[in-house]
Amino acid sequence: MAGLELAEVILAVIIGTLAAIVYSLRVLILLERRVASMEQNIQKMTSRVLKEEVRIEKALGRKTAKRKVTKRKKRR
């Protein structure tokens, strides 16, 4: 009978470990969804700010400033 009890304990430990893995994956998926929605909100806000900047620049009569692209020298 002692062998059967040991097998039950081992089985309980394995099932508990699997349950913990499933729960942690569930939490990970929920956190990933939250981060994705935060990224979408940030993208919406930045596009609104960009539109507002363009509107302000047009109202002031300025053209959008173009940045110069500088070439890097190759190191030897």
C-alpha positions in Angstrom: 0.0 0.0 0.0 2.9 2.4 0.6 3.8 2.2 -3.1 0.3 3.3 -4.1 0.4 6.3 -1.8 3.8 7.4 -3.3 2.4 7.1 -6.8 -0.6 9.3 -5.8 1.7 11.9 -4.4 3.8 12.0 -7.5 0.7 12.2 -9.7 -0.7 15.1 -7.6 2.6 17.0 -7.9 2.6 16.5 -11.7 -1.0 17.6 -12.0 -0.3 20.6 -9.8 2.7 21.6 -11.9 0.6 21.4 -15.1 -2.1 23.5 -13.6 0.4 26.1 -12.6 1.8 26.2 -16.1 -1.7 26.6 -17.6 -2.5 29.4 -15.2 0.8 31.3 -15.9 0.1 31.0 -19.6 -3.3 32.5 -19.1 -1.9 35.4 -17.2 0.8 35.9 -19.8 -1.9 36.1 -22.6 -3.9 38.6 -20.6 -0.9 40.8 -20.1 0.0 40.6 -23.8 -3.5 41.7 -24.7 -3.2 44.7 -22.3 0.2 45.7 -23.8 -1.2 45.4 -27.3 -4.2 47.7 -26.5 -1.8 50.2 -24.8 0.3 50.2 -28.0 -2.8 50.9 -30.1 -3.8 53.8 -27.8 -0.3 55.3 -28.0 -0.4 55.0 -31.8 -3.7 56.8 -32.0 -2.5 59.6 -29.7 0.7 60.1 -31.7 -1.2 60.2 -35.0 -3.5 62.9 -33.4 -0.6 64.9 -32.2 1.0 64.7 -35.7 -2.2 65.9 -37.4 -2.4 68.7 -34.9 1.2 69.7 -35.6 0.6 69.7 -39.3 -2.5 71.9 -38.8 -0.5 74.3 -36.7 2.3 74.5 -39.2 -0.1 75.2 -42.0 -1.8 77.9 -39.9 1.6 79.6 -39.3 2.5 79.3 -43.0 5.6 77.2 -42.4 6.6 74.2 -44.5 7.4 71.0 -42.7 11.1 70.9 -41.8 13.1 68.3 -43.7 16.0 66.8 -41.9 19.3 66.5 -43.7 20.6 63.0 -44.0 24.3 62.9 -43.4 26.5 60.1 -44.7 28.8 58.4 -42.3 32.4 58.0 -43.2 33.7 54.4 -43.5 36.1 53.4 -40.9 39.2 51.6 -42.0 
